[in-house]
Amino acid sequence: MRLDVVTIFPDYLAPLDLSLIGKARRDGILDVHVHDLRTFTDDRHRTVDDSPLGGGAGMVMKPEPWARALEHVVDAGASQGAPVPHLIVPGPGGVPLTQALAHELAQEPWLAFACGRYEGIDERVYEHAGERMPVTIVSLGDYVLNGGEVAVLAIVEAVGRLLPGVVGNAESLVEESHEDGLLEYPVYTRPAVWADGDVVREVPPVLLSGNHGAIAAWRHEQRLERTAARRPDLLPTSATTGALADLDVR
Ligand SMILES: O=C(OCc1ccccc1)c1cn[nH]c1
């Protein structure tokens, strides 16, 4: 998969050289290109923003540098088996990033990311890009960041880890939170009995029983309880009125 990122803070994307994503790049699974938006300005001050027309606080990102930058990305990556990338623009007003969306994006040969800053990007950039490539505004959640770079790191990690060969043990991708609509169960490791100062903390005995059926059942129960307690919105309504309704969830 080819990834292009356009930003005024290229250094913000340095973490993409680390850990699993960094290894995926070295293994040739990911081909990441970061572009500095200021490369595509045409004035001495390399201006990327200006005051909002119609008034209001803050600054808006100018359209011309973005149009030039996106044209450069399309020209640079044309050999991807796709003539254009799917442009992802992080923003508070976008569609929610979900595990389902991450799986969809992981199927694509070429993604490009536009990192907004200030009060946002001139709306005509979305129109201009939308005439040339698919454009999706993606939100990480209902809060406001100062720019899209942090969101791009999150989206690239959520998508990249789904690509074959990136996560060593593909088993660990199954039964995660949200993979099948339930939160994950609690996990434990040695010591089975932890002397935490003068408090002794033990692991649920079922996990030491060797009874894999009982362990699977206990884990499923834990996932239902946690989902009912923390994210009832994820549960189908039938479940909340049925078996779960009388669960003692704190
Ligand atoms: O703030 C966000 O994106 C950065 C951004 C983009 C455009 C203008 C200002 C800030 C964001 C919040 N949830 N998901 C993304």
The ligand as an SDF file (V2000), in Angstrom:
LIG
                    3D

 15 16  0  0  0  0  0  0  0  0999 V2000
   -9.4310   18.0620   14.9460 O   0  0  0  0  0  0  0  0  0  0  0  0
   -9.4260   17.1080   14.2020 C   0  0  0  0  0  0  0  0  0  0  0  0
   -8.7300   17.1050   12.9940 O   0  0  0  0  0  0  0  0  0  0  0  0
   -7.7600   18.0930   12.8310 C   0  0  0  0  0  0  0  0  0  0  0  0
   -8.2720   19.3570   12.2250 C   0  0  0  0  0  0  0  0  0  0  0  0
   -8.6740   19.3830   10.8980 C   0  0  0  0  0  0  0  0  0  0  0  0
   -9.1300   20.5850   10.3570 C   0  0  0  0  0  0  0  0  0  0  0  0
   -9.1590   21.7290   11.1460 C   0  0  0  0  0  0  0  0  0  0  0  0
   -8.7550   21.6750   12.4670 C   0  0  0  0  0  0  0  0  0  0  0  0
   -8.3070   20.4820   13.0080 C   0  0  0  0  0  0  0  0  0  0  0  0
  -10.1490   15.8720   14.5280 C   0  0  0  0  0  0  0  0  0  0  0  0
  -11.0060   15.6680   15.5920 C   0  0  0  0  0  0  0  0  0  0  0  0
  -11.4810   14.4280   15.5180 N   0  0  0  0  0  0  0  0  0  0  0  0
  -10.9450   13.8340   14.4240 N   0  0  0  0  0  0  0  0  0  0  0  0
  -10.1390   14.7110   13.7820 C   0  0  0  0  0  0  0  0  0  0  0  0
  1  2  2  0
  2  3  1  0
  2 11  1  0
  3  4  1  0
  4  5  1  0
  5  6  1  0
  5 10  2  0
  6  7  2  0
  7  8  1  0
  8  9  2  0
  9 10  1  0
 11 12  1  0
 11 15  2  0
 12 13  2  0
 13 14  1  0
 14 15  1  0
M  END
$$$$
